[in-house]
Amino acid sequence: MTLSNAGVSKADHEHDETFTVAIYEAEEGGYWAEVLELPGCASQGESLDELRDNIIDAIGAVLEVYAEDGDRPRPRAVSTMSVRVPLPA
């Protein structure tokens, strides 16, 4: 799944930072997500569009707390990979 900020101009991204967001389907319906570089930063939404908006808000809130404390989040080394695993017969 990919969430994008389609429709946002390049000038709007001048001071942007990219974060890795893991998206999961919620058992009760909808989706939830966590930001891998910001431990504890998570959100949910009934649709992927709502989830995108909510996780952007959550990231903004976490970054505001860091800024208020005069700090910046410490980048964590995050890599993703896909693995193919044989399933038992």
Order of alpha helices (4+ residues) and beta strands (2+ residues): beta-beta-beta-alpha
